């Protein structure tokens, strides 16, 4: 998350965030203490509280960071292709690659936020809603262009997000199968769900 030649204050904030990812992913939200994050980041409690008023605030910041990163990368991948199936392929490759690259951050945002209370559930649902809207928009465009049959784009997008969530969550817990190996089957499943003929998949 840190960048070369970054402002020292931003570098400190990034270091704290990176430390929080490691500690949350290892210990879980409830068992993590601010001292654990401070020690991992090799900084002071004063620096931590300067950027994050509480443990809850840094957890939410991490969830938002992952959501922003995922949404922006997906939008770039979709815009790089002209046709529906190619856009789906690009989005799947990018999203699964991102989950693989940032497994700890994905665990914080997608797994640990479940069951932590209303504030966290609202954040988790917001991430799902953002991804759903992005997919829904592309499905509506594809249906309007005639490249896929007419469909309920909102419901289909939510089903896609739910299916991907389950695949990624299982991988986060077990490490198997590798996400890259899951790509062909996920692609087939999603394409069939919107009526793409087998010979075109």
C-alpha positions as CSV (number, residue, x, y, z in Angstrom):
1,X,0.0,0.0,0.0
2,X,3.0,2.3,0.5
3,X,4.6,4.0,-2.5
4,X,8.2,5.2,-3.2
5,X,9.0,8.8,-2.3
6,X,5.9,9.0,-0.2
7,X,5.4,11.8,2.3
8,X,6.7,10.6,5.6
9,X,3.3,11.1,7.3
10,X,1.6,9.0,4.6
11,X,4.3,6.4,4.8
12,X,3.6,6.1,8.6
13,X,-0.1,5.7,7.9
14,X,0.5,3.1,5.2
15,X,2.8,1.2,7.6
16,X,0.2,1.2,10.3
17,X,-2.4,-0.1,7.8
18,X,-0.1,-2.8,6.5
19,X,0.6,-3.9,10.1
20,X,-3.1,-4.0,10.9
21,X,-3.8,-6.3,7.9
22,X,-1.2,-8.8,9.2
23,X,-2.4,-8.7,12.8
24,X,-6.2,-8.8,12.0
25,X,-5.7,-11.6,9.5
26,X,-3.7,-13.6,12.1
27,X,-5.6,-12.9,15.3
28,X,-9.0,-11.8,14.2
29,X,-10.7,-8.5,15.1
30,X,-11.7,-9.3,18.7
31,X,-8.3,-10.7,19.8
32,X,-6.3,-7.9,18.2
33,X,-5.2,-5.0,20.4
34,X,-4.0,-1.6,19.3
35,X,-0.7,-2.5,21.0
36,X,-0.3,-5.5,18.6
37,X,-0.7,-3.2,15.6
38,X,1.6,-0.6,17.0
39,X,4.3,-3.2,17.7
40,X,4.0,-4.7,14.2
41,X,4.2,-1.3,12.6
42,X,7.2,-0.3,14.9
43,X,5.5,3.0,15.7
44,X,4.0,4.7,18.7
45,X,0.5,4.7,20.1
46,X,0.4,8.4,19.5
47,X,1.0,7.9,15.8
48,X,-1.7,5.2,15.6
49,X,-4.3,7.5,17.3
50,X,-3.3,10.4,15.2
51,X,-4.6,8.6,12.1
52,X,-7.1,6.2,13.6
53,X,-9.3,7.1,16.6
54,X,-9.9,3.5,17.4
55,X,-9.4,-0.2,16.4
56,X,-12.8,0.0,14.7
57,X,-11.8,2.9,12.6
58,X,-8.7,1.2,11.2
59,X,-10.7,-1.9,10.5
60,X,-13.2,0.1,8.6
61,X,-10.4,1.9,6.8
62,X,-9.0,-1.4,5.6
63,X,-12.4,-2.6,4.4
64,X,-12.8,0.7,2.4
65,X,-9.3,0.5,1.0
66,X,-9.9,-3.0,-0.3
67,X,-13.3,-2.0,-1.8
68,X,-11.8,1.1,-3.5
69,X,-9.0,-1.0,-4.9
70,X,-11.3,-3.8,-6.2
71,X,-13.8,-1.4,-7.7
72,X,-11.2,0.7,-9.5
73,X,-9.4,-2.3,-10.9
74,X,-12.6,-4.0,-12.1
75,X,-13.7,-0.8,-13.8
76,X,-10.3,-0.5,-15.6
77,X,-10.5,-4.1,-16.7
78,X,-14.0,-3.8,-18.0
79,X,-13.2,-0.6,-19.9
80,X,-10.2,-2.2,-21.5
81,X,-12.5,-4.6,-23.5
82,X,-15.3,-3.9,-25.9
83,X,-17.5,-7.0,-25.8
84,X,-19.4,-8.6,-22.9
85,X,-17.6,-12.0,-22.6
86,X,-14.2,-10.4,-22.9
87,X,-15.2,-7.9,-20.2
88,X,-16.3,-10.7,-18.0
89,X,-13.0,-12.5,-18.5
90,X,-11.0,-9.4,-17.8
91,X,-13.0,-8.7,-14.6
92,X,-12.7,-12.2,-13.4
93,X,-8.9,-12.3,-14.0
94,X,-8.4,-9.0,-12.3
95,X,-10.6,-9.7,-9.3
96,X,-9.2,-13.2,-8.6
97,X,-5.7,-11.9,-9.1
98,X,-6.4,-9.1,-6.6
99,X,-7.8,-11.5,-4.0
100,X,-4.6,-13.7,-4.4
101,X,-2.3,-10.7,-4.1
102,X,-4.1,-9.2,-1.1
103,X,-5.3,-12.3,0.7
104,X,-4.9,-10.8,4.2
105,X,-6.8,-7.6,3.2
106,X,-9.5,-9.7,1.5
107,X,-9.9,-11.7,4.7
108,X,-10.4,-8.6,6.8
109,X,-12.9,-7.1,4.3
110,X,-14.9,-10.1,3.3
111,X,-14.6,-12.6,6.2
112,X,-13.9,-10.9,9.5
113,X,-16.5,-8.2,9.0
114,X,-19.3,-10.8,9.2
115,X,-21.0,-10.9,12.6
116,X,-19.1,-8.0,14.1
117,X,-22.1,-5.7,14.6
118,X,-24.2,-3.2,12.7
119,X,-21.4,-0.9,11.7
120,X,-19.3,-3.6,10.2
121,X,-22.3,-5.3,8.5
122,X,-23.3,-2.0,6.9
123,X,-19.7,-1.6,5.6
124,X,-19.6,-5.2,4.3
125,X,-23.0,-4.8,2.5
126,X,-21.8,-1.5,1.0
127,X,-18.8,-3.3,-0.6
128,X,-21.2,-5.9,-2.1
129,X,-23.6,-3.2,-3.3
130,X,-20.7,-1.4,-5.0
131,X,-19.6,-4.5,-6.9
132,X,-23.3,-5.4,-7.7
133,X,-23.9,-2.0,-9.2
134,X,-20.8,-2.3,-11.4
135,X,-21.8,-5.7,-12.7
136,X,-25.4,-4.8,-13.1
137,X,-24.5,-1.8,-15.3
138,X,-22.4,-4.1,-17.6
139,X,-25.2,-6.7,-17.8
140,X,-27.8,-4.1,-18.7
141,X,-25.5,-2.7,-21.4
142,X,-24.9,-6.2,-22.8
143,X,-28.6,-7.0,-22.8
144,X,-29.4,-3.7,-24.5
145,X,-26.8,-4.4,-27.2
146,X,-28.3,-7.9,-27.7
147,X,-25.1,-9.8,-26.8
148,X,-27.0,-11.6,-24.0
149,X,-30.7,-12.3,-23.6
150,X,-32.9,-10.0,-21.5
151,X,-32.6,-10.6,-17.8
152,X,-33.1,-9.2,-14.3
153,X,-29.7,-7.5,-14.1
154,X,-29.9,-6.6,-10.4
155,X,-30.8,-10.1,-9.3
156,X,-28.2,-11.7,-11.6
157,X,-25.4,-9.3,-10.4
158,X,-26.2,-10.1,-6.8
159,X,-26.1,-13.8,-7.6
160,X,-22.7,-13.4,-9.2
161,X,-21.3,-11.5,-6.3
162,X,-22.7,-14.1,-3.9
163,X,-21.1,-17.0,-5.9
164,X,-17.8,-15.2,-6.1
165,X,-17.9,-14.4,-2.4
166,X,-18.4,-18.1,-1.5
167,X,-15.5,-19.2,-3.8
168,X,-13.2,-16.6,-2.4
169,X,-14.2,-17.1,1.2
170,X,-13.6,-20.9,0.9
171,X,-10.1,-20.2,-0.6
172,X,-9.3,-17.7,2.2
173,X,-10.0,-20.4,4.8
174,X,-8.5,-23.4,3.0
175,X,-6.1,-22.1,0.3
176,X,-7.6,-24.5,-2.2
177,X,-8.2,-24.6,-5.0
178,X,-5.9,-21.8,-6.1
179,X,-8.1,-19.0,-7.4
180,X,-6.4,-19.0,-10.8
181,X,-7.3,-22.7,-11.2
182,X,-10.9,-21.8,-10.4
183,X,-11.2,-19.3,-13.2
184,X,-12.3,-21.6,-16.1
185,X,-15.1,-23.2,-14.1
186,X,-16.3,-19.8,-12.7
187,X,-16.3,-18.4,-16.2
188,X,-18.4,-21.2,-17.5
189,X,-20.9,-21.0,-14.6
190,X,-21.4,-17.2,-14.9
191,X,-21.7,-17.3,-18.7
192,X,-24.3,-20.1,-18.6
193,X,-26.2,-18.2,-15.9
194,X,-26.9,-15.4,-18.4
195,X,-27.8,-17.6,-21.3
196,X,-24.5,-17.6,-23.3
197,X,-24.5,-20.7,-25.6
198,X,-22.0,-23.4,-24.7
199,X,-20.2,-23.0,-28.0
200,X,-19.5,-19.3,-27.3
201,X,-18.1,-19.8,-23.9
